[in-house]
Every structure is written in C-alpha cells, then in structure tokens.
C-alpha cells in the first residue's frame, strides 16, 4: 500500500523529504507539507505544474494539537446509502429501512483509529482543488511509526522553521500589569490587616 501509485509519478529530479511529526503542531506541520508538496519552496514554482517533492511523514501518532481540539474538532461524512428490505420476524412481514445518515468522529477517536488520516486530511484541505490534487496526494506518504519502506531512497530530513511567538498586544499587556498590581495590593492589604489584628491582640493582652 505504501508503494502503490509510484509508477504514475515522474520521480526524476524529485527530492525525498522526511517530516518527523513527533511533537509538532498539526496545522503548522500540514502547512509546511503542503508548501513542499506543491513546490512552492522552489524558484521554478508555477501553479499549473506539479513540481513538488515526495513527502514522507513519520511518527504520525505523536502529532500534537493545541487547545481542546481533541474533543471539539469533529470530522463529518455522509454514507449516501438508502437500503430498504423486508424481513420476517415472529412470522410477521416487516419493512426495515436503513437510511443513509451523517456520520461524525472526533479527532481523539480518529487518532486512535488511524492517525495517518488526520495529517492527510489536514494537508489535502490546504491544497487547491484542481486536476493536480490527485497527483500531489500520491506524493504524500504517511506512516504512524518511524518505519517506512523508502530506506533505499536519498532521504532528506526536513527542518521545521522555529515557531514565532507573537508579542503580547499593548492592551493585553496593560491589563496583565493591572492584574498583577491588584494582586500585590491585595497581598499587602492582607498582611497589613494581619499586623493590625496582632497589635490589637497584644494591646488587649496587656
């Protein structure tokens, strides 16, 4: 299955890029893969040509997500089937209908079932919907573990760019400073109250 479809790809001049998904954020990883698989990292990029490199993703089961996406993110699909048949139960003829229905599966369940589909869907939804989509999909090979059958190829590990943390906005920074000052004043006020109570107790005892 991992080697299927390679005959339909012109591998001449293509690089084999290896992405390690261990500890990587799903969306940031998918954006880098989509850039490489389209060939946007090359100076010869053209939207009507498929010049992207082969992308091998390993350790798909160790990919990370932020926030509460494990439970909040849901994948939907429709069966599109309507089956009607008759059956005899207890000597009575009954009509049983199995109507096609909208199915859903959370990201947590999908990771337990097949983690490779999580990355595949994230990458495919970042690609333009044109005739080159299927060819680019064939260049994407995803594996749940670190083992893959492309050890005889000239592999190049892909270095993920460092994550840029956005600076805190001025309004948020001012609000944080006000909250810190308020907490310090409350602590100081509490310590002063405790000191007054102790002084009052010593005066009463005297």
C-alpha positions in Angstrom: 0.0 0.0 0.0 2.9 2.4 0.8 4.5 1.7 -2.6 1.2 1.9 -4.6 0.9 4.6 -7.2 4.7 5.4 -7.5 4.7 4.3 -11.2 2.3 7.1 -12.0 4.8 9.7 -10.6 7.7 11.0 -12.5 10.4 10.7 -9.8 13.2 12.1 -11.9 14.7 15.2 -10.2 12.4 14.9 -7.2 13.8 15.1 -3.7 12.5 12.8 -0.9 11.7 15.0 2.1 11.2 13.4 5.5 8.9 15.1 8.1 9.0 14.0 11.7 5.6 14.7 13.2 6.7 13.9 16.8 5.8 16.8 19.0 4.8 19.0 16.0 1.5 21.0 15.9 -0.9 19.6 13.3 -1.7 22.8 11.5 1.9 24.1 11.3 3.1 20.7 10.1 0.4 20.4 7.4 1.1 23.9 6.1 4.8 23.1 5.6 4.0 19.8 3.9 1.5 21.5 1.6 4.2 24.1 0.7 6.7 21.4 -0.2 4.2 19.1 -2.0 3.2 22.0 -4.3 6.8 23.0 -5.0 6.3 26.5 -3.6 9.7 26.3 -1.9 11.4 26.2 -5.4 12.1 29.3 -7.6 10.7 27.4 -10.5 7.2 27.1 -9.0 4.2 27.5 -11.3 0.6 26.9 -10.3 -0.1 24.9 -13.5 2.8 22.4 -13.0 3.3 19.7 -10.4 6.9 20.2 -9.4 6.6 19.3 -5.7 8.8 16.8 -4.0 8.0 13.5 -2.4 6.9 13.9 1.3 7.3 11.1 3.8 5.7 11.8 7.2 6.8 9.5 10.1 5.5 9.3 13.7 2.0 10.5 12.8 0.6 9.1 16.0 2.7 11.6 18.1 1.4 14.7 16.4 0.1 17.4 18.8 -2.9 19.8 18.7 -3.5 22.9 20.7 -6.5 23.9 22.8 -9.4 21.5 23.1 -9.3 20.2 19.5 -9.1 16.6 20.6 -12.7 16.7 21.7 -14.0 19.7 19.9 -12.8 19.0 16.4 -15.1 16.7 14.6 -14.9 15.0 11.2 -18.2 14.6 9.3 -19.1 12.4 6.3 -22.3 11.1 4.8 -22.9 7.4 4.0 -25.1 8.3 1.0 -26.8 4.9 1.1 -30.5 4.1 1.5 -31.3 0.4 1.8 -34.8 -1.0 2.1 -35.6 -4.7 2.5 -38.3 -6.8 4.1 -37.7 -9.4 6.8 -39.8 -11.9 8.7 -39.7 -11.7 12.4 -42.1 -13.8 14.5 -44.0 -14.8 11.4 -44.8 -11.2 10.6 -43.7 -9.3 7.5 -42.0 -6.0 8.4 -40.3 -3.4 6.4 -36.9 -2.3 7.7 -35.2 0.8 6.4 -31.6 1.7 6.8 -31.4 5.3 5.7 -28.1 7.0 4.9 -27.0 9.2 7.7 -24.5 11.9 8.6 -21.6 10.3 10.5 -19.2 12.0 12.8 -16.0 11.2 14.6 -14.0 13.3 17.0 -10.3 13.9 16.5 -9.4 11.8 19.5 -11.3 8.8 18.1 -9.7 9.3 14.7 -6.2 9.4 16.2 -7.0 6.1 17.9 -8.4 4.6 14.7 -6.0 5.9 12.0 -3.7 8.8 12.8 -2.4 9.0 9.3 -5.8 10.2 8.0 -5.6 13.2 10.4 -2.5 14.5 8.7 -3.7 13.6 5.2 -7.0 15.4 5.6 -5.2 18.5 7.0 -2.8 18.6 4.1 -5.4 17.9 1.4 -7.6 20.7 2.6 -4.7 23.1 2.2 -4.2 22.2 -1.5 -6.1 23.9 -4.3 -9.0 21.8 -5.7 -7.8 21.3 -9.3 -6.6 18.4 -11.5 -3.2 18.3 -9.8 -4.7 17.4 -6.5 -4.6 13.6 -7.0 -1.0 13.6 -8.2 0.0 15.6 -5.2 -1.9 13.2 -3.0 0.2 10.3 -4.4 3.4 12.1 -3.4 2.3 12.2 0.3 3.2 9.0 2.2 2.3 9.0 5.9 3.3 6.4 8.5 2.1 6.1 12.1 5.6 4.9 13.3 9.1 5.7 12.4 9.4 2.7 10.0 8.9 3.1 6.2 9.9 1.2 3.1 11.8 4.0 1.5 15.2 3.4 3.2 16.9 2.9 -0.2 16.0 6.4 -1.4 18.1 9.5 -0.9 16.2 10.9 2.0 16.5 14.5 3.2 15.1 15.3 6.7 13.1 18.5 6.7 13.9 21.1 9.3 10.8 22.7 10.6 11.1 26.5 11.0 11.2 27.8 14.6 7.8 28.8 15.9 7.5 32.6 16.2 5.7 33.6 19.3 3.7 36.8 18.8 4.4 39.6 21.2 1.7 40.5 23.7 -0.6 43.2 22.5 -0.4 46.6 24.4 -3.9 46.3 25.7 -3.4 42.8 27.0 0.0 43.8 28.5 -1.6 46.7 30.3 -4.4 44.5 31.6 -1.9 42.0 32.8 0.1 44.7 34.6 -3.1 46.0 36.3 -4.0 42.5 37.4 -0.5 42.0 38.9 -0.6 45.3 40.8 -4.1 44.5 42.1 -2.9 41.1 43.3 0.1 42.7 45.0 -2.1 45.4 46.7 -4.4 42.7 47.9 -1.5 40.7 49.4 -0.1 43.9 51.0 -3.5 44.8 52.4 -4.0 41.3 53.8 -0.6 41.5 55.5 -1.4 44.9 57.0 -4.7 43.6 58.3 -3.0 40.7 59.9 -0.4 43.1 61.5 -3.2 45.3 62.9 -5.0 42.2 64.3 -1.8 41.1 66.0 -1.3 44.6 67.5 -4.9 44.7 68.8 -4.4 41.3 70.4 -1.2 42.3 72.1 -2.9 45.5 73.5 -5.8 43.5 74.8 -3.5 41.0 76.5 -1.5 43.9 78.0 
